[in-house]
Amino acid sequence: MNTSAPQAVTATELFSALFVSGMYDHDMDTVLAKCDSSHTELMCELVSYSAPLADMMTAAILCVGTDVAGGLLYDVAKPFGSWFGDVVLRAGAMPQRERAVGKLQDLVIDFYSQAENCDCAKLAAAVSGAHGLHVIH
């Protein structure tokens, strides 16, 4: 019997798990058959977006606060994984990094724009510039 306490999970680990969960909305055998990369390459590329998402989330919270309805994990991370899998199914390859980061930014902006008194232009600028934050998660 395991009596140890559960290990704390970082934001990037949690985002990675939801990305993969979203990708599994699709039949993974079909995704892998269509993809021009290996399973390991596909998963490594997918989870490489978790740190940028954490930075975008931090920038958005600094801009608009945390009073937003819904859940970032289920409204942003999981849909991103599903979108990623859909791109692989349609294109036979992983999305280009710039396109994927843009999709992630759009999802984050849509999510946080629900905040009361949100300045959407300021939010978009904050999220787009999040790569310079260098936040440790």
Sequence and secondary structure as in RCSB ss.txt:
>XXXX:A:sequence
MNTSAPQAVTATELFSALFVSGMYDHDMDTVLAKCDSSHTELMCELVSYSAPLADMMTAAILCVGTDVAGGLLYD
VAKPFGSWFGDVVLRAGAMPQRERAVGKLQDLVIDFYSQAENCDCAKLAAAVSGAHGLHVIH
>XXXX:A:secstr
   S      HHHHHHHHHHHHHTTS HHHHHHH SS HHHHHHHHHTTHHHHHHHHHHHHHHH S  SS HIII
IIHHHHHHHHHHHHHHSS   HHHHHHHHHHHHHHHHTTSTT  HHHHHHHHHTGGG     
